[in-house]
């Protein structure tokens, strides 16, 4: 991360503008025990109340890191019942980071956020249809499988 | 824009900043070597 990803200008800009970056050694106690950290790098998105909303373990190249951090931001909004903000964040992944591994989960969570925001279940079915077409056999396609029956 | 990420090192300070600025915190546990 230090050699490739963190020096990347797009990563510096994104993290500096969107997040409060906090870095601690993995043997820092009690923090590492509180978060049950067993391997590095472990990157965790925390809300301002200190609660965990997203976690990723292992190296990520710059675009993948930004997409995962957006996923974390979107999950923070989602967990805080801020569904319009969550939708905007997941949409950003799908437009600006559409070739990253974060996309299937973003499609799934966009559908769920739309449902939570409006009460209309059809976006859940739409999410399944997109996932089954673009990511057949994928993890998030399998998780959305029950939504095929909606409508 | 800065030419490097300006990392905080204390969680309480980072959470205070997050509250003030309405942002999430990116907590990176790194290998101290």
N, CA and C atoms of all chains as a GROMACS GRO file, in nm:
protein
  552
    1UNK      N    1   0.083  -0.119   0.000
    1UNK     CA    2   0.000   0.000   0.000
    1UNK      C    3   0.087   0.126   0.000
    2UNK      N    4   0.194   0.124   0.079
    2UNK     CA    5   0.279   0.242   0.089
    2UNK      C    6   0.358   0.267  -0.040
    3UNK      N    7   0.390   0.161  -0.113
    3UNK     CA    8   0.472   0.176  -0.233
    3UNK      C    9   0.389   0.213  -0.355
    4UNK      N   10   0.268   0.166  -0.363
    4UNK     CA   11   0.190   0.181  -0.485
    4UNK      C   12   0.064   0.265  -0.465
    5UNK      N   13  -0.017   0.228  -0.368
    5UNK     CA   14  -0.153   0.282  -0.361
    5UNK      C   15  -0.162   0.416  -0.289
    6UNK      N   16  -0.102   0.426  -0.173
    6UNK     CA   17  -0.116   0.551  -0.097
    6UNK      C   18  -0.047   0.671  -0.163
    7UNK      N   19   0.062   0.653  -0.239
    7UNK     CA   20   0.121   0.769  -0.307
    7UNK      C   21   0.045   0.812  -0.433
    8UNK      N   22  -0.054   0.736  -0.476
    8UNK     CA   23  -0.126   0.768  -0.599
    8UNK      C   24  -0.204   0.899  -0.580
    9UNK      N   25  -0.190   0.995  -0.673
    9UNK     CA   26  -0.258   1.125  -0.657
    9UNK      C   27  -0.409   1.115  -0.641
   10UNK      N   28  -0.472   1.024  -0.714
   10UNK     CA   29  -0.618   1.010  -0.702
   10UNK      C   30  -0.657   0.958  -0.564
   11UNK      N   31  -0.577   0.870  -0.510
   11UNK     CA   32  -0.603   0.816  -0.375
   11UNK      C   33  -0.584   0.926  -0.271
   12UNK      N   34  -0.475   1.002  -0.285
   12UNK     CA   35  -0.450   1.112  -0.190
   12UNK      C   36  -0.566   1.211  -0.192
   13UNK      N   37  -0.609   1.248  -0.311
   13UNK     CA   38  -0.719   1.344  -0.323
   13UNK      C   39  -0.848   1.289  -0.262
   14UNK      N   40  -0.879   1.164  -0.297
   14UNK     CA   41  -1.005   1.106  -0.247
   14UNK      C   42  -1.005   1.098  -0.095
   15UNK      N   43  -0.901   1.039  -0.039
   15UNK     CA   44  -0.898   1.021   0.107
   15UNK      C   45  -0.895   1.156   0.178
   16UNK      N   46  -0.819   1.251   0.125
   16UNK     CA   47  -0.808   1.382   0.190
   16UNK      C   48  -0.941   1.456   0.191
   17UNK      N   49  -1.020   1.438   0.085
   17UNK     CA   50  -1.147   1.511   0.074
   17UNK      C   51  -1.263   1.440   0.144
   18UNK      N   52  -1.263   1.306   0.139
   18UNK     CA   53  -1.383   1.233   0.181
   18UNK      C   54  -1.376   1.174   0.321
   19UNK      N   55  -1.256   1.156   0.373
   19UNK     CA   56  -1.241   1.077   0.496
   19UNK      C   57  -1.146   1.144   0.595
   20UNK      N   58  -1.153   1.098   0.720
   20UNK     CA   59  -1.049   1.131   0.818
   20UNK      C   60  -0.958   1.009   0.824
   21UNK      N   61  -0.836   1.019   0.770
   21UNK     CA   62  -0.747   0.902   0.769
   21UNK      C   63  -0.675   0.884   0.903
   22UNK      N   64  -0.682   0.763   0.953
   22UNK     CA   65  -0.621   0.729   1.083
   22UNK      C   66  -0.539   0.603   1.064
   23UNK      N   67  -0.414   0.607   1.107
   23UNK     CA   68  -0.326   0.493   1.084
   23UNK      C   69  -0.261   0.450   1.215
   24UNK      N   70  -0.273   0.322   1.247
   24UNK     CA   71  -0.212   0.271   1.370
   24UNK      C   72  -0.146   0.137   1.340
   25UNK      N   73  -0.038   0.103   1.413
   25UNK     CA   74   0.025  -0.028   1.392
   25UNK      C   75  -0.068  -0.141   1.437
   26UNK      N   76  -0.053  -0.254   1.373
   26UNK     CA   77  -0.145  -0.365   1.399
   26UNK      C   78  -0.126  -0.426   1.538
   27UNK      N   79  -0.016  -0.389   1.606
   27UNK     CA   80   0.003  -0.440   1.743
   27UNK      C   81  -0.037  -0.334   1.847
   28UNK      N   82  -0.104  -0.229   1.804
   28UNK     CA   83  -0.149  -0.124   1.895
   28UNK      C   84  -0.268  -0.177   1.976
   29UNK      N   85  -0.245  -0.192   2.107
   29UNK     CA   86  -0.352  -0.243   2.193
   29UNK      C   87  -0.401  -0.131   2.284
   30UNK      N   88  -0.530  -0.124   2.312
   30UNK     CA   89  -0.630  -0.229   2.289
   30UNK      C   90  -0.700  -0.218   2.154
   31UNK      N   91  -0.662  -0.119   2.071
   31UNK     CA   92  -0.738  -0.094   1.948
   31UNK      C   93  -0.742  -0.218   1.856
   32UNK      N   94  -0.624  -0.281   1.836
   32UNK     CA   95  -0.621  -0.395   1.744
   32UNK      C   96  -0.704  -0.512   1.799
   33UNK      N   97  -0.710  -0.523   1.931
   33UNK     CA   98  -0.793  -0.629   1.991
   33UNK      C   99  -0.941  -0.591   1.983
   34UNK      N  100  -0.970  -0.465   2.005
   34UNK     CA  101  -1.110  -0.421   1.996
   34UNK      C  102  -1.168  -0.450   1.859
   35UNK      N  103  -1.083  -0.436   1.753
   35UNK     CA  104  -1.131  -0.459   1.617
   35UNK      C  105  -1.092  -0.597   1.564
   36UNK      N  106  -1.036  -0.681   1.651
   36UNK     CA  107  -1.001  -0.819   1.615
   36UNK      C  108  -0.917  -0.825   1.488
   37UNK      N  109  -0.811  -0.746   1.485
   37UNK     CA  110  -0.724  -0.741   1.367
   37UNK      C  111  -0.620  -0.851   1.376
   38UNK      N  112  -0.613  -0.933   1.268
   38UNK     CA  113  -0.522  -1.047   1.266
   38UNK      C  114  -0.425  -1.043   1.149
   39UNK      N  115  -0.446  -0.951   1.056
   39UNK     CA  116  -0.362  -0.948   0.936
   39UNK      C  117  -0.356  -0.805   0.884
   40UNK      N  118  -0.253  -0.774   0.807
   40UNK     CA  119  -0.242  -0.639   0.751
   40UNK      C  120  -0.225  -0.647   0.599
   41UNK      N  121  -0.263  -0.541   0.527
   41UNK     CA  122  -0.336  -0.426   0.579
   41UNK      C  123  -0.483  -0.461   0.606
   42UNK      N  124  -0.534  -0.412   0.718
   42UNK     CA  125  -0.677  -0.417   0.746
   42UNK      C  126  -0.728  -0.274   0.746
   43UNK      N  127  -0.823  -0.246   0.659
   43UNK     CA  128  -0.879  -0.111   0.645
   43UNK      C  129  -1.025  -0.114   0.687
   44UNK      N  130  -1.060  -0.030   0.784
   44UNK     CA  131  -1.195  -0.030   0.840
   44UNK      C  132  -1.254   0.109   0.827
   45UNK      N  133  -1.380   0.114   0.780
   45UNK     CA  134  -1.453   0.241   0.775
   45UNK      C  135  -1.535   0.254   0.903
   46UNK      N  136  -1.509   0.362   0.976
   46UNK     CA  137  -1.580   0.388   1.100
   46UNK      C  138  -1.670   0.509   1.083
   47UNK      N  139  -1.788   0.506   1.145
   47UNK     CA  140  -1.869   0.626   1.155
   47UNK      C  141  -1.809   0.718   1.260
   48UNK      N  142  -1.859   0.841   1.269
   48UNK     CA  143  -1.807   0.934   1.370
   48UNK      C  144  -1.827   0.883   1.513
   49UNK      N  145  -1.917   0.787   1.532
   49UNK     CA  146  -1.938   0.730   1.665
   49UNK      C  147  -1.843   0.614   1.694
   50UNK      N  148  -1.754   0.583   1.599
   50UNK     CA  149  -1.655   0.477   1.619
   50UNK      C  150  -1.704   0.339   1.581
   51UNK      N  151  -1.828   0.329   1.533
   51UNK     CA  152  -1.879   0.197   1.493
   51UNK      C  153  -1.828   0.157   1.355
   52UNK      N  154  -1.799   0.028   1.339
   52UNK     CA  155  -1.749  -0.025   1.211
   52UNK      C  156  -1.863  -0.045   1.112
   53UNK      N  157  -1.839  -0.002   0.986
   53UNK     CA  158  -1.939  -0.020   0.881
   53UNK      C  159  -1.888  -0.103   0.764
   54UNK      N  160  -1.757  -0.112   0.751
   54UNK     CA  161  -1.701  -0.186   0.637
   54UNK      C  162  -1.556  -0.221   0.670
   55UNK      N  163  -1.510  -0.333   0.612
   55UNK     CA  164  -1.372  -0.374   0.636
   55UNK      C  165  -1.318  -0.443   0.512
   56UNK      N  166  -1.192  -0.421   0.483
   56UNK     CA  167  -1.125  -0.494   0.375
   56UNK      C  168  -0.986  -0.533   0.423
   57UNK      N  169  -0.943  -0.652   0.383
   57UNK     CA  170  -0.811  -0.704   0.424
   57UNK      C  171  -0.732  -0.736   0.299
   58UNK      N  172  -0.605  -0.692   0.295
   58UNK     CA  173  -0.517  -0.724   0.183
   58UNK      C  174  -0.495  -0.604   0.092
   59UNK      N  175  -0.394  -0.618   0.006
   59UNK     CA  176  -0.355  -0.509  -0.085
   59UNK      C  177  -0.467  -0.478  -0.184
   60UNK      N  178  -0.482  -0.349  -0.214
   60UNK     CA  179  -0.573  -0.304  -0.320
   60UNK      C  180  -0.500  -0.200  -0.404
   61UNK      N  181  -0.509  -0.212  -0.536
   61UNK     CA  182  -0.450  -0.109  -0.622
   61UNK      C  183  -0.540   0.016  -0.617
   62UNK      N  184  -0.490   0.132  -0.663
   62UNK     CA  185  -0.559   0.259  -0.637
   62UNK      C  186  -0.708   0.262  -0.668
   63UNK      N  187  -0.749   0.224  -0.789
   63UNK     CA  188  -0.891   0.233  -0.822
   63UNK      C  189  -0.975   0.139  -0.736
   64UNK      N  190  -0.921   0.021  -0.709
   64UNK     CA  191  -0.994  -0.074  -0.624
   64UNK      C  192  -1.008  -0.020  -0.483
   65UNK      N  193  -0.903   0.046  -0.433
   65UNK     CA  194  -0.912   0.102  -0.298
   65UNK      C  195  -1.020   0.210  -0.292
   66UNK      N  196  -1.019   0.302  -0.388
   66UNK     CA  197  -1.119   0.410  -0.385
   66UNK      C  198  -1.259   0.351  -0.393
   67UNK      N  199  -1.278   0.252  -0.480
   67UNK     CA  200  -1.411   0.190  -0.493
   67UNK      C  201  -1.453   0.125  -0.362
   68UNK      N  202  -1.360   0.058  -0.295
   68UNK     CA  203  -1.393  -0.006  -0.166
   68UNK      C  204  -1.421   0.097  -0.058
   69UNK      N  205  -1.350   0.208  -0.062
   69UNK     CA  206  -1.375   0.314   0.037
   69UNK      C  207  -1.511   0.378   0.012
   70UNK      N  208  -1.549   0.391  -0.115
   70UNK     CA  209  -1.684   0.440  -0.146
   70UNK      C  210  -1.789   0.341  -0.095
   71UNK      N  211  -1.761   0.213  -0.110
   71UNK     CA  212  -1.852   0.111  -0.057
   71UNK      C  213  -1.868   0.129   0.094
   72UNK      N  214  -1.758   0.155   0.161
   72UNK     CA  215  -1.764   0.177   0.306
   72UNK      C  216  -1.844   0.301   0.341
   73UNK      N  217  -1.824   0.407   0.264
   73UNK     CA  218  -1.898   0.531   0.288
   73UNK      C  219  -2.048   0.507   0.265
   74UNK      N  220  -2.079   0.436   0.156
   74UNK     CA  221  -2.219   0.406   0.128
   74UNK      C  222  -2.283   0.322   0.237
   75UNK      N  223  -2.207   0.227   0.290
   75UNK     CA  224  -2.260   0.143   0.398
   75UNK      C  225  -2.281   0.224   0.525
   76UNK      N  226  -2.194   0.320   0.549
   76UNK     CA  227  -2.214   0.407   0.664
   76UNK      C  228  -2.346   0.482   0.649
   77UNK      N  229  -2.370   0.540   0.530
   77UNK     CA  230  -2.497   0.610   0.507
   77UNK      C  231  -2.615   0.514   0.521
   78UNK      N  232  -2.602   0.396   0.462
   78UNK     CA  233  -2.709   0.296   0.467
   78UNK      C  234  -2.741   0.258   0.612
   79UNK      N  235  -2.637   0.228   0.688
   79UNK     CA  236  -2.657   0.188   0.828
   79UNK      C  237  -2.715   0.302   0.912
   80UNK      N  238  -2.696   0.425   0.865
   80UNK     CA  239  -2.747   0.543   0.937
   80UNK      C  240  -2.883   0.587   0.884
   81UNK      N  241  -2.946   0.502   0.801
   81UNK     CA  242  -3.077   0.534   0.741
   81UNK      C  243  -3.073   0.657   0.651
   82UNK      N  244  -2.956   0.688   0.598
   82UNK     CA  245  -2.943   0.801   0.504
   82UNK      C  246  -2.941   0.742   0.362
   83UNK      N  247  -3.059   0.696   0.319
   83UNK     CA  248  -3.065   0.619   0.194
   83UNK      C  249  -3.037   0.702   0.068
   84UNK      N  250  -3.083   0.828   0.059
   84UNK     CA  251  -3.045   0.906  -0.061
   84UNK      C  252  -2.894   0.923  -0.074
   85UNK      N  253  -2.828   0.948   0.039
   85UNK     CA  254  -2.681   0.963   0.035
   85UNK      C  255  -2.615   0.830   0.000
   86UNK      N  256  -2.670   0.721   0.054
   86UNK     CA  257  -2.616   0.588   0.021
   86UNK      C  258  -2.629   0.561  -0.128
   87UNK      N  259  -2.748   0.592  -0.183
   87UNK     CA  260  -2.772   0.570  -0.327
   87UNK      C  261  -2.671   0.647  -0.411
   88UNK      N  262  -2.649   0.773  -0.375
   88UNK     CA  263  -2.556   0.857  -0.450
   88UNK      C  264  -2.415   0.796  -0.449
   89UNK      N  265  -2.377   0.742  -0.335
   89UNK     CA  266  -2.243   0.683  -0.321
   89UNK      C  267  -2.230   0.555  -0.403
   90UNK      N  268  -2.332   0.468  -0.397
   90UNK     CA  269  -2.325   0.345  -0.476
   90UNK      C  270  -2.328   0.376  -0.626
   91UNK      N  271  -2.407   0.479  -0.664
   91UNK     CA  272  -2.410   0.518  -0.805
   91UNK      C  273  -2.272   0.565  -0.852
   92UNK      N  274  -2.201   0.633  -0.766
   92UNK     CA  275  -2.067   0.682  -0.803
   92UNK      C  276  -1.974   0.564  -0.835
   93UNK      N  277  -1.985   0.457  -0.758
   93UNK     CA  278  -1.905   0.338  -0.788
   93UNK      C  279  -1.940   0.286  -0.927
   94UNK      N  280  -2.071   0.284  -0.957
   94UNK     CA  281  -2.116   0.224  -1.084
   94UNK      C  282  -2.085   0.311  -1.205
   95UNK      N  283  -2.063   0.439  -1.183
   95UNK     CA  284  -2.031   0.526  -1.297
   95UNK      C  285  -1.879   0.552  -1.308
   96UNK      N  286  -1.815   0.578  -1.195
   96UNK     CA  287  -1.674   0.619  -1.199
   96UNK      C  288  -1.576   0.502  -1.180
   97UNK      N  289  -1.624   0.392  -1.123
   97UNK     CA  290  -1.534   0.279  -1.093
   97UNK      C  291  -1.596   0.149  -1.141
   98UNK      N  292  -1.651   0.154  -1.265
   98UNK     CA  293  -1.733   0.043  -1.315
   98UNK      C  294  -1.654  -0.082  -1.351
   99UNK      N  295  -1.522  -0.074  -1.354
   99UNK     CA  296  -1.444  -0.194  -1.383
   99UNK      C  297  -1.380  -0.254  -1.258
  100UNK      N  298  -1.429  -0.214  -1.142
  100UNK     CA  299  -1.368  -0.264  -1.019
  100UNK      C  300  -1.450  -0.379  -0.959
  101UNK      N  301  -1.388  -0.447  -0.866
  101UNK     CA  302  -1.454  -0.561  -0.801
  101UNK      C  303  -1.563  -0.518  -0.702
  102UNK      N  304  -1.575  -0.387  -0.678
  102UNK     CA  305  -1.678  -0.339  -0.586
  102UNK      C  306  -1.815  -0.331  -0.654
  103UNK      N  307  -1.818  -0.342  -0.786
  103UNK     CA  308  -1.941  -0.318  -0.861
  103UNK      C  309  -2.056  -0.414  -0.823
  104UNK      N  310  -2.036  -0.545  -0.818
  104UNK     CA  311  -2.151  -0.631  -0.787
  104UNK      C  312  -2.218  -0.597  -0.653
  105UNK      N  313  -2.137  -0.573  -0.550
  105UNK     CA  314  -2.195  -0.538  -0.420
  105UNK      C  315  -2.266  -0.402  -0.428
  106UNK      N  316  -2.210  -0.309  -0.506
  106UNK     CA  317  -2.272  -0.178  -0.521
  106UNK      C  318  -2.408  -0.190  -0.592
  107UNK      N  319  -2.418  -0.279  -0.691
  107UNK     CA  320  -2.546  -0.301  -0.759
  107UNK      C  321  -2.649  -0.355  -0.659
  108UNK      N  322  -2.606  -0.452  -0.581
  108UNK     CA  323  -2.694  -0.513  -0.481
  108UNK      C  324  -2.741  -0.407  -0.380
  109UNK      N  325  -2.645  -0.331  -0.325
  109UNK     CA  326  -2.679  -0.233  -0.221
  109UNK      C  327  -2.757  -0.114  -0.277
  110UNK      N  328  -2.736  -0.082  -0.405
  110UNK     CA  329  -2.817   0.023  -0.467
  110UNK      C  330  -2.964  -0.021  -0.470
  111UNK      N  331  -2.986  -0.146  -0.508
  111UNK     CA  332  -3.124  -0.196  -0.510
  111UNK      C  333  -3.186  -0.196  -0.372
  112UNK      N  334  -3.111  -0.240  -0.273
  112UNK     CA  335  -3.163  -0.244  -0.136
  112UNK      C  336  -3.190  -0.102  -0.085
  113UNK      N  337  -3.099  -0.008  -0.117
  113UNK     CA  338  -3.117   0.131  -0.073
  113UNK      C  339  -3.240   0.193  -0.138
  114UNK      N  340  -3.261   0.163  -0.266
  114UNK     CA  341  -3.380   0.214  -0.335
  114UNK      C  342  -3.507   0.161  -0.268
  115UNK      N  343  -3.505   0.033  -0.234
  115UNK     CA  344  -3.620  -0.028  -0.166
  115UNK      C  345  -3.642   0.038  -0.030
  116UNK      N  346  -3.535   0.055   0.047
  116UNK     CA  347  -3.548   0.115   0.181
  116UNK      C  348  -3.594   0.260   0.171
  117UNK      N  349  -3.554   0.327   0.063
  117UNK     CA  350  -3.586   0.469   0.047
  117UNK      C  351  -3.730   0.491   0.005
  118UNK      N  352  -3.787   0.396  -0.071
  118UNK     CA  353  -3.920   0.419  -0.130
  118UNK      C  354  -4.025   0.316  -0.088
  119UNK      N  355  -3.983   0.199  -0.042
  119UNK     CA  356  -4.077   0.092  -0.013
  119UNK      C  357  -4.116   0.012  -0.135
  120UNK      N  358  -4.065   0.051  -0.250
  120UNK     CA  359  -4.093  -0.020  -0.376
  120UNK      C  360  -3.991  -0.133  -0.392
  121UNK      N  361  -4.040  -0.257  -0.403
  121UNK     CA  362  -3.951  -0.372  -0.408
  121UNK      C  363  -3.894  -0.399  -0.548
  122UNK      N  364  -3.947  -0.333  -0.650
  122UNK     CA  365  -3.900  -0.362  -0.786
  122UNK      C  366  -3.751  -0.337  -0.807
  123UNK      N  367  -3.690  -0.237  -0.742
  123UNK     CA  368  -3.545  -0.220  -0.758
  123UNK      C  369  -3.464  -0.343  -0.711
  124UNK      N  370  -3.521  -0.420  -0.619
  124UNK     CA  371  -3.452  -0.543  -0.577
  124UNK      C  372  -3.448  -0.643  -0.693
  125UNK      N  373  -3.561  -0.655  -0.761
  125UNK     CA  374  -3.567  -0.746  -0.877
  125UNK      C  375  -3.475  -0.695  -0.988
  126UNK      N  376  -3.475  -0.562  -1.006
  126UNK     CA  377  -3.388  -0.504  -1.110
  126UNK      C  378  -3.241  -0.533  -1.078
  127UNK      N  379  -3.207  -0.526  -0.949
  127UNK     CA  380  -3.068  -0.556  -0.910
  127UNK      C  381  -3.033  -0.700  -0.946
  128UNK      N  382  -3.123  -0.793  -0.916
  128UNK     CA  383  -3.097  -0.933  -0.951
  128UNK      C  384  -3.080  -0.950  -1.102
  129UNK      N  385  -3.166  -0.883  -1.178
  129UNK     CA  386  -3.160  -0.900  -1.324
  129UNK      C  387  -3.027  -0.847  -1.380
  130UNK      N  388  -2.981  -0.734  -1.328
  130UNK     CA  389  -2.851  -0.681  -1.373
  130UNK      C  390  -2.738  -0.774  -1.332
  131UNK      N  391  -2.744  -0.818  -1.206
  131UNK     CA  392  -2.637  -0.906  -1.156
  131UNK      C  393  -2.633  -1.039  -1.232
  132UNK      N  394  -2.750  -1.097  -1.259
  132UNK     CA  395  -2.752  -1.228  -1.327
  132UNK      C  396  -2.703  -1.216  -1.470
  133UNK      N  397  -2.724  -1.096  -1.528
  133UNK     CA  398  -2.679  -1.074  -1.667
  133UNK      C  399  -2.528  -1.046  -1.671
  134UNK      N  400  -2.482  -0.958  -1.582
  134UNK     CA  401  -2.342  -0.913  -1.588
  134UNK      C  402  -2.247  -0.998  -1.506
  135UNK      N  403  -2.299  -1.064  -1.402
  135UNK     CA  404  -2.213  -1.143  -1.314
  135UNK      C  405  -2.277  -1.279  -1.283
  136UNK      N  406  -2.302  -1.359  -1.389
  136UNK     CA  407  -2.367  -1.489  -1.365
  136UNK      C  408  -2.279  -1.576  -1.274
  137UNK      N  409  -2.341  -1.632  -1.172
  137UNK     CA  410  -2.267  -1.718  -1.080
  137UNK      C  411  -2.192  -1.642  -0.972
  138UNK      N  412  -2.199  -1.510  -0.974
  138UNK     CA  413  -2.126  -1.431  -0.876
  138UNK      C  414  -2.191  -1.434  -0.738
  139UNK      N  415  -2.110  -1.398  -0.639
  139UNK     CA  416  -2.157  -1.402  -0.500
  139UNK      C  417  -2.282  -1.316  -0.480
  140UNK      N  418  -2.282  -1.193  -0.532
  140UNK     CA  419  -2.393  -1.102  -0.508
  140UNK      C  420  -2.514  -1.138  -0.593
  141UNK      N  421  -2.490  -1.205  -0.705
  141UNK     CA  422  -2.600  -1.258  -0.785
  141UNK      C  423  -2.672  -1.367  -0.705
  142UNK      N  424  -2.594  -1.451  -0.638
  142UNK     CA  425  -2.655  -1.557  -0.556
  142UNK      C  426  -2.732  -1.497  -0.439
  143UNK      N  427  -2.678  -1.392  -0.380
  143UNK     CA  428  -2.747  -1.331  -0.265
  143UNK      C  429  -2.878  -1.264  -0.307
  144UNK      N  430  -2.882  -1.217  -0.433
  144UNK     CA  431  -3.003  -1.149  -0.482
  144UNK      C  432  -3.103  -1.248  -0.542
  145UNK      N  433  -3.068  -1.375  -0.548
  145UNK     CA  434  -3.150  -1.476  -0.617
  145UNK      C  435  -3.298  -1.474  -0.577
  146UNK      N  436  -3.332  -1.461  -0.448
  146UNK     CA  437  -3.476  -1.461  -0.413
  146UNK      C  438  -3.553  -1.345  -0.475
  147UNK      N  439  -3.486  -1.237  -0.511
  147UNK     CA  440  -3.556  -1.118  -0.560
  147UNK      C  441  -3.613  -1.140  -0.701
  148UNK      N  442  -3.573  -1.249  -0.767
  148UNK     CA  443  -3.626  -1.277  -0.902
  148UNK      C  444  -3.778  -1.298  -0.897
  149UNK      N  445  -3.829  -1.336  -0.779
  149UNK     CA  446  -3.971  -1.370  -0.765
  149UNK      C  447  -4.060  -1.248  -0.740
  150UNK      N  448  -3.998  -1.131  -0.723
  150UNK     CA  449  -4.075  -1.009  -0.692
  150UNK      C  450  -4.152  -0.962  -0.816
  151UNK      N  451  -4.272  -0.913  -0.791
  151UNK     CA  452  -4.348  -0.849  -0.898
  151UNK      C  453  -4.446  -0.940  -0.968
  152UNK      N  454  -0.449   2.067  -0.270
  152UNK     CA  455  -0.427   1.926  -0.242
  152UNK      C  456  -0.287   1.902  -0.187
  153UNK      N  457  -0.274   1.805  -0.099
  153UNK     CA  458  -0.143   1.772  -0.044
  153UNK      C  459  -0.079   1.665  -0.132
  154UNK      N  460   0.051   1.643  -0.113
  154UNK     CA  461   0.118   1.541  -0.193
  154UNK      C  462   0.138   1.411  -0.116
  155UNK      N  463   0.072   1.400  -0.001
  155UNK     CA  464   0.072   1.276   0.077
  155UNK      C  465  -0.051   1.277   0.168
  156UNK      N  466  -0.094   1.159   0.206
  156UNK     CA  467  -0.207   1.150   0.299
  156UNK      C  468  -0.160   1.195   0.436
  157UNK      N  469  -0.237   1.282   0.498
  157UNK     CA  470  -0.202   1.333   0.632
  157UNK      C  471  -0.273   1.246   0.736
  158UNK      N  472  -0.205   1.143   0.780
  158UNK     CA  473  -0.266   1.045   0.870
  158UNK      C  474  -0.276   1.098   1.012
  159UNK      N  475  -0.390   1.079   1.074
  159UNK     CA  476  -0.401   1.097   1.218
  159UNK      C  477  -0.347   0.971   1.285
  160UNK      N  478  -0.309   0.984   1.412
  160UNK     CA  479  -0.254   0.868   1.483
  160UNK      C  480  -0.330   0.835   1.612
  161UNK      N  481  -0.426   0.920   1.648
  161UNK     CA  482  -0.502   0.896   1.772
  161UNK      C  483  -0.650   0.885   1.738
  162UNK      N  484  -0.712   0.776   1.778
  162UNK     CA  485  -0.850   0.752   1.738
  162UNK      C  486  -0.947   0.856   1.793
  163UNK      N  487  -0.927   0.899   1.915
  163UNK     CA  488  -1.022   0.997   1.971
  163UNK      C  489  -1.020   1.128   1.893
  164UNK      N  490  -0.901   1.171   1.855
  164UNK     CA  491  -0.890   1.294   1.776
  164UNK      C  492  -0.954   1.274   1.639
  165UNK      N  493  -0.930   1.158   1.578
  165UNK     CA  494  -0.988   1.130   1.446
  165UNK      C  495  -1.141   1.129   1.453
  166UNK      N  496  -1.196   1.070   1.558
  166UNK     CA  497  -1.342   1.066   1.571
  166UNK      C  498  -1.398   1.205   1.597
  167UNK      N  499  -1.326   1.286   1.674
  167UNK     CA  500  -1.370   1.425   1.696
  167UNK      C  501  -1.374   1.500   1.563
  168UNK      N  502  -1.271   1.481   1.483
  168UNK     CA  503  -1.267   1.548   1.352
  168UNK      C  504  -1.380   1.498   1.263
  169UNK      N  505  -1.407   1.368   1.268
  169UNK     CA  506  -1.515   1.310   1.187
  169UNK      C  507  -1.650   1.372   1.225
  170UNK      N  508  -1.671   1.391   1.354
  170UNK     CA  509  -1.796   1.453   1.399
  170UNK      C  510  -1.805   1.596   1.349
  171UNK      N  511  -1.697   1.670   1.361
  171UNK     CA  512  -1.697   1.810   1.320
  171UNK      C  513  -1.717   1.826   1.170
  172UNK      N  514  -1.652   1.738   1.092
  172UNK     CA  515  -1.653   1.753   0.946
  172UNK      C  516  -1.760   1.667   0.878
  173UNK      N  517  -1.835   1.588   0.957
  173UNK     CA  518  -1.938   1.504   0.899
  173UNK      C  519  -1.883   1.398   0.805
  174UNK      N  520  -1.770   1.340   0.842
  174UNK     CA  521  -1.705   1.239   0.756
  174UNK      C  522  -1.693   1.107   0.831
  175UNK      N  523  -1.663   1.002   0.755
  175UNK     CA  524  -1.626   0.873   0.814
  175UNK      C  525  -1.476   0.872   0.839
  176UNK      N  526  -1.434   0.776   0.920
  176UNK     CA  527  -1.291   0.758   0.948
  176UNK      C  528  -1.242   0.636   0.871
  177UNK      N  529  -1.129   0.650   0.803
  177UNK     CA  530  -1.059   0.535   0.745
  177UNK      C  531  -0.953   0.492   0.846
  178UNK      N  532  -0.975   0.378   0.908
  178UNK     CA  533  -0.879   0.324   1.006
  178UNK      C  534  -0.794   0.218   0.938
  179UNK      N  535  -0.665   0.245   0.926
  179UNK     CA  536  -0.571   0.154   0.860
  179UNK      C  537  -0.479   0.093   0.964
  180UNK      N  538  -0.492  -0.038   0.983
  180UNK     CA  539  -0.397  -0.111   1.067
  180UNK      C  540  -0.285  -0.160   0.977
  181UNK      N  541  -0.163  -0.111   1.003
  181UNK     CA  542  -0.050  -0.148   0.917
  181UNK      C  543   0.049  -0.236   0.993
  182UNK      N  544   0.132  -0.305   0.917
  182UNK     CA  545   0.237  -0.391   0.974
  182UNK      C  546   0.354  -0.303   1.019
  183UNK      N  547   0.381  -0.299   1.150
  183UNK     CA  548   0.491  -0.213   1.197
  183UNK      C  549   0.629  -0.269   1.164
  184UNK      N  550   0.633  -0.393   1.110
  184UNK     CA  551   0.760  -0.451   1.070
  184UNK      C  552   0.832  -0.524   1.182
   0.00000   0.00000   0.00000
